[in-house]
Amino acid sequence: MTQGHGRYTTRELSRETWPDFERFFTGGNGWDFCWCMAFHRTRTPSRDRGLRRAELGARNRPEKRRLVEEGRSHGILVFSEGVPVGWCQFGRREELPRIDAARKYRAAAAGGAPANLWRITCFAVDHEHRRQGVAAAALAAALQAIERRGGGVVEAYPIETWRRGTMADMATHGPVQIFSRAGFEPVAPYGDFNWVMRRTV
């Protein structure tokens, strides 16, 4: 399904849009090693130690495609004039279990995770389109996609303040501001830089 969001259009990740996903992740923005696989795993595989970025990419790319073909990986691609310029990953808790293994998450979610929990874990925006509403368009489309699947509690982990030394993966969760504008409420701090935020759709 293609949807319009202001100056952008969005489409869900699927077998049909996989070529667009490949085009975006090989566009020279630095994500070609990850392929948005980290949160699908409970931990970093021991076999990853010592691998170069190209070797990680060669391993992660087919694994991501397999999950997409099995319907176990979800996300939103954002397009500007037909070119993919942004990405947002979402999924059910069991599809994105990495968060559960983090000590900082267990401390933040001391009351336990709610039933029927969805997660929004990652954003990526082409460097020439940053600060132009791409992430907000992706978030709006992700919430609509979750609602079409029956909805539930949607959880996110956005960064509040960027400081020197912040780990890059803490920034890929997106900024607090776009989640606040989308109706998310803070639950608890998540480490030194981020928050756990939730809303129901």
N, C-alpha and C positions, 0 to 999 in steps of 0.2 A: 504494500500500500504506500502510495506517495502522498505526502501531505505538505501543505504550505505553511511556513512560519515566517511571516514578514518577507524579507528579501531572500530567504532560504527555503529549500524544500528538503524533506527528510524521507528516508526509506529505512525499513528494518533490515538488519542483517539476515540473509537467507542464502540458499543455493544460488538464486538468481542474482543477488547483489554481491556475491563473493568476489567477482572481478573488481568491483568498485572498492571493496575492502582491501584487496591486494594492492590496488593502485594507490590508495591512501597510505597504507603502511609501508610501501616501498618508495614514498615520495621524498625521501631525504630529510625527514624531520627527526630521525633518531629512534623510531619505534620498531624498526625492522627486525630487531633481535627478540622482542617480547611477544608480538602478535596478540597482546592482551590475554595471555595465558596464566599469569601469576596467580590471580584470585580463583582460578578453577582448581588449583591444587591446595592441599592442606599445608604444604611446606615446599621449600625449594629442593628439588631432587639432588641427592648427593652427587649424581653424575654430572651436574652442572658445574661443579667446582673446577676451575681451570679452563673452562671452555671460552673461546673467543666469541665476540658478538655474532659473527657470521655463522659460527657453529651452533649457537643458541637459536638463531633464526631458522636454520635448516631443520632443527628439531621441532621448534614450536609451531612453525607454519603448517605442516601437515596435521599436527595434533589439533590445532584450532579448526582446520577445515573439517576434520572428522567430527568434532563436536557440533559444528554448524549443520552438517549433513544429518546428524542424529537428532537435531532439534534441541540440543542441550547447551547452546551458546546463543545469547541474545544481545542485541545492541541496535543503536541508531546511527546511521550515516547521514551527515548533513552535506547538502550540495549547494554550490553557488554556480549558477549558469551551467549546470550539468557536471561540474567537477567536484569530487568529494573533498571537503575541506575540514570536516570535523567528525568526531566519533564519541559515543557514550555507551558504556557497557552496563546492562542491567541483567538481573536474573533472580531466580528463587534462591533462598538461603542454601539449599543443598547443592545448587549448581555453582555457587561461589563460596566455598567453605573456608577459604584462607583467613578471613576476618576472625572466625571463631577461635583460631589457634593463637591469636595475638593477645598477649597479657594485657596490653593497654585496653583492648576491647572488653575483655572479661571484667576488668575493673570498671569500665564505663557503663557496661550493661549488667551491673550487679543484680538488678531485678529480674534478669533473664530476658531472652529474646521472645517477642510475642509470636503467637501462631500465625501461619500464613504470611511469613516475612519475605519481602523482596528487598534486593540490594541494588544500589547504584554505586559502582566501584570506581570507574575510570572515565576520564575525559581526555581527549587529545584534539588539538586544534592546529591546523596548518599555521606556520609562523607568520604568514602574510595576512592572516584573517583573525588574529587574536585581538581581544578587546572590541569585537564588533558584533557580539550577540550570538556567536555560534554555539557556545556551551548552553546558553539559555534556550535556544531553539531545540537542541538535542535533549535537554532535560524535559521540556514540555512534551516532546514526542515520546520519550520514554515513559512518562506518566500515563499518557494516553494508551500506549501499548500494554502497560500493566493493567490498566482499567479494563481493556478489552479482554484480558485473560482472567477476569473475575476480581481483580483488585486485591487489596489487603493493606498491611502496614508496609510502607516503603522507608527504608533506612539508608542514610548516606553518611559520609565521613569527611565533610569539606574542611578545607584549611581556612583558618581565621586570620593568621598573621604569617607572612613570609619573613623569615629571618635568615641571615647568613648561616649556612650549615644545615639548613632544613633538607631532609632527605627528599630526593626527587619524587619518590612514590607517595609522599605525603601531599605533594602539590597536585598530582594527577587526579585526586578525589574532587577537584573543583573548589571554587570559593564559597564561603558561607553565604555571601550576599545573594547569589542566584537561588539558593535553596530557601532563604528567608522570603524572597519575593514570590517563590512558588508555594508558599504556605507551610514549609517545614518548621518544626519547633525544635529547639535544642533539648537534648536529653542529658548529656554529660560531656565534659571534656574528654578528648581522645588523644592521649599523649600530650606533648608540649605544644602542638601547633594546630590540632584539629578538634572537631566536635563530632559526636554522634547526634544526628538529627533525624526526625521521623515525621511523617504525615500519613494519613490514611486516604486511599483512593478507592 
